[in-house]
Amino acid sequence: PLLRKVRGALAPEQVRAEGAGVRTLYKRLAAGGTVGILPDQKPRAGEGQLAPFFGRDALTMVLLPRLAARTGAAVLFAFAERLPRGVGYRIHFLPAPEGLADTDTATACGALNRGVEACVERAFTQYQWHYRRYTANNLPNPYREGAGLV
């Protein structure tokens, strides 16, 4: 209910993270607008960078660091923590780690993952671990039975 109410009040526009959608994000930021990005989504093959996430290389999106580097936009991390007994949510805002807007992709993606880690550490059991970010074509699949993550 909270997110529906906020989304309805803000009238957000959802865009795809490709082509015209990415151009829309750049234009919105250049005009002083705000965008929201889910930074822990697993990128498509060839569209990400391996970077440490809780001590293990994870395929990480490059879109957010590139937007930050090219536009100079301020970046905040935010998440909703479910409160006990269904009484609601607490919204947390955290500053972006140093290096997120670095033009070196590895540095920037490492900072991005540190920002996500900081959010996850505050509500570890509520994080959606099903994104399977630890899979990449050149790494062993840690989600296979007996590999350590399942």
Buried (B, 14 or more C-beta within 10 A) or exposed (E): EEEEEEEEEEEEEEBEBEEEEBEBBBEBBEEEEEBEBEBBBBBEEEEBBBBBBEEEBBBBBBBBBBBBBEBEBEBEBEBBEEEEEEEEEEEBEBEBBEBBBBEEBBBBBBBBBBBBBBBBEBBEEEBEEEBEBBBBEEEEEBEEEEEEEE
